[in-house]
């Protein structure tokens, strides 16, 4: 019996130590980027800027560099939408050699928020099913605002053609917003 007690105390001590070490590690700042990493990120941003200057007008979206983050480009799609007022598109060049798309549908004067939805749990379940079935995945940010997303890794170079495919697929997300209406505000989904 004494061995079991000692074993349990030892396990609790190891768990507490690992938790403290993990918390300390989470609080330490991320390592600074090397000059080469920074140059690579800058070059990717400029390739993305050039691509968006050509591809944006094809989908009727004017992309601009964000004033809050110089590695983000932001645009708003408003034409040809049946369920959303607009689709806010944020494209980020990350420190981790990726390009991330986040498409925030605007519905009824704002973002669709899990905490403000008529049926948040059903909306979350629907987002999970959409992520399983759709080309883009669905998620929620730290404030509960939902988005459709896609992430590219840059291991094989800059994915020009693939980015164009994602850009041309953004408008399709409006139909999914229509399917979410019963969970968002109780209105019927379009037939």
Secondary structure, 3 states (H helix, E strand, C coil): CHHHHHHHHHHHHHHHHHHHHHHHHHHCCCCCCCHHHHHHHHHHHHHHHHHHHHHHHHCCCCCEECCCCCCEEEEEECCCCCCCCEEEEEEEECCCCEEEEEEEEECCCCECECCCCCCHHHHHHHHHHHHHHCCCEEEECCCCEEEEEEEEECCCCCCHHHHHHHHHHHHHHHHHHHHHHHHHCCCCCCC
